[in-house]
C-alpha cells in the first residue's frame, strides 16, 4: 500500500525535523520569526491547488498604503530591480494588492535543509524589503 504525502504534509514533517514551531490553519502553515527588522514576522507555507508547488510567503501591508504616488512607484521600481539581484526570491504584489516576498519550489523530494534555506531566503529578503519601504 502506497500512502501519498501531500506537499503540506511533507513541509510539516520537515519543520518537525528542524524543530521549527508552526501552526496550521486549514491549508496554511504559519510560523513567526524575529529578524533584524521584525519582531513578529509571519511566514506562511502553502501548496498550489494541484499540490505541485510549495510556496513560502511573507505578506505585508497593502501597496496602496503608500499614500504618495511617486514614492509608491519608486518603491515598486526598486522591488522589481531586487528580483534580479536575489536568487530564488521574488518581491511582488499579490492579487489583493498586498506587498509580498516569496519563494516557490516543485521539488518532489524536498529535504529539511532545503526547506530551511527557502525560509531563510524569505526572511533575509524581508529585511531587504524593510529597507526599501518608504516610511
C-alpha positions as CSV (number, residue, x, y, z in Angstrom):
1,X,0.0,0.0,0.0
2,X,1.4,3.4,-1.0
3,X,0.5,6.4,1.1
4,X,0.5,9.7,-0.7
5,X,2.1,12.5,1.3
6,X,0.9,15.9,0.1
7,X,3.3,18.9,0.0
8,X,1.9,20.4,3.2
9,X,2.4,17.0,5.0
10,X,6.0,16.9,3.7
11,X,6.6,20.5,4.8
12,X,5.2,19.8,8.3
13,X,7.4,16.7,8.6
14,X,10.5,18.7,7.6
15,X,9.6,21.6,10.0
16,X,9.2,19.0,12.8
17,X,12.6,17.5,11.8
18,X,14.1,21.0,12.0
19,X,12.4,21.8,15.4
20,X,10.7,24.8,13.9
21,X,7.4,25.8,15.7
22,X,4.4,26.4,13.5
23,X,0.6,26.4,13.5
24,X,-1.6,25.0,10.8
25,X,-4.9,26.6,9.9
26,X,-6.6,24.8,7.1
27,X,-4.3,24.8,4.1
28,X,-1.8,27.3,5.6
29,X,1.2,26.6,7.8
30,X,2.2,29.7,9.7
31,X,5.5,30.5,11.5
32,X,6.5,33.6,13.4
33,X,10.1,34.8,13.1
34,X,12.3,37.5,14.5
35,X,14.7,39.2,12.1
36,X,16.9,42.3,12.1
37,X,13.9,44.5,11.3
38,X,10.9,42.5,12.5
39,X,9.9,41.2,15.9
40,X,6.9,39.0,14.7
41,X,7.2,38.4,11.0
42,X,4.7,35.8,9.9
43,X,5.8,33.5,7.1
44,X,3.3,31.1,5.6
45,X,3.7,27.9,3.7
46,X,1.0,27.0,1.2
47,X,0.6,24.5,-1.6
48,X,-0.8,25.1,-5.0
49,X,-4.4,23.7,-5.6
50,X,-2.9,20.8,-7.6
51,X,-0.3,20.1,-4.9
52,X,2.6,20.6,-7.3
53,X,4.1,23.8,-6.0
54,X,5.0,24.8,-2.4
55,X,5.1,28.5,-1.6
56,X,6.9,30.1,1.3
57,X,5.5,33.6,1.6
58,X,5.5,36.7,3.8
59,X,2.7,39.1,3.2
60,X,2.9,42.8,4.2
61,X,0.6,45.8,4.0
62,X,-1.4,46.9,1.0
63,X,0.7,48.5,-1.7
64,X,-1.7,51.4,-1.7
65,X,-1.0,52.3,1.9
66,X,2.0,54.1,0.5
67,X,0.0,57.3,0.0
68,X,2.4,59.3,-2.1
69,X,2.1,58.0,-5.7
70,X,5.7,58.9,-6.6
71,X,7.0,57.1,-3.6
72,X,4.8,54.1,-4.4
73,X,6.0,53.9,-7.9
74,X,9.6,54.3,-6.8
75,X,9.1,51.5,-4.3
76,X,7.6,49.2,-7.0
77,X,10.6,50.0,-9.3
78,X,13.1,49.2,-6.5
79,X,11.3,46.0,-5.7
80,X,11.3,44.9,-9.3
81,X,15.0,45.5,-9.6
82,X,15.6,43.5,-6.4
83,X,14.0,40.5,-8.2
84,X,17.1,40.3,-10.4
85,X,19.6,40.7,-7.5
86,X,18.2,38.0,-5.3
87,X,18.3,34.4,-6.5
88,X,15.2,32.3,-5.8
89,X,13.2,35.0,-4.0
90,X,10.5,37.2,-5.5
91,X,9.3,40.6,-4.4
92,X,5.9,41.4,-5.6
93,X,2.3,42.4,-5.2
94,X,-0.4,39.7,-4.8
95,X,-3.9,39.7,-6.4
96,X,-5.2,41.6,-3.3
97,X,-2.6,44.4,-3.7
98,X,-0.5,43.2,-0.7
99,X,3.2,43.5,-0.9
100,X,4.8,40.0,-0.7
101,X,8.1,38.2,-0.5
102,X,8.0,34.6,-1.7
103,X,9.9,31.7,-2.9
104,X,8.5,28.5,-4.5
105,X,9.5,25.0,-5.3
106,X,8.2,22.0,-7.0
107,X,10.9,19.7,-5.6
108,X,9.3,16.3,-5.1
109,X,11.9,15.2,-2.6
110,X,12.4,18.3,-0.5
111,X,14.9,17.9,2.3
112,X,14.8,19.6,5.7
113,X,17.9,21.6,4.8
114,X,16.3,22.8,1.5
115,X,13.2,24.0,3.4
116,X,15.4,25.7,5.9
117,X,17.2,27.5,3.1
118,X,13.9,28.6,1.4
119,X,12.6,30.0,4.7
120,X,16.0,31.8,5.4
121,X,15.9,33.3,1.9
122,X,12.4,34.8,2.5
123,X,13.5,36.1,5.9
124,X,16.6,37.8,4.5
125,X,14.6,39.3,1.7
126,X,12.0,40.6,4.1
127,X,14.8,42.6,5.8
128,X,15.8,44.0,2.4
129,X,12.2,44.9,1.7
130,X,12.0,46.7,5.0
131,X,15.0,48.9,4.0
132,X,13.3,49.7,0.6
133,X,9.9,50.6,2.1
134,X,9.3,54.4,2.1
135,X,8.5,55.5,5.6
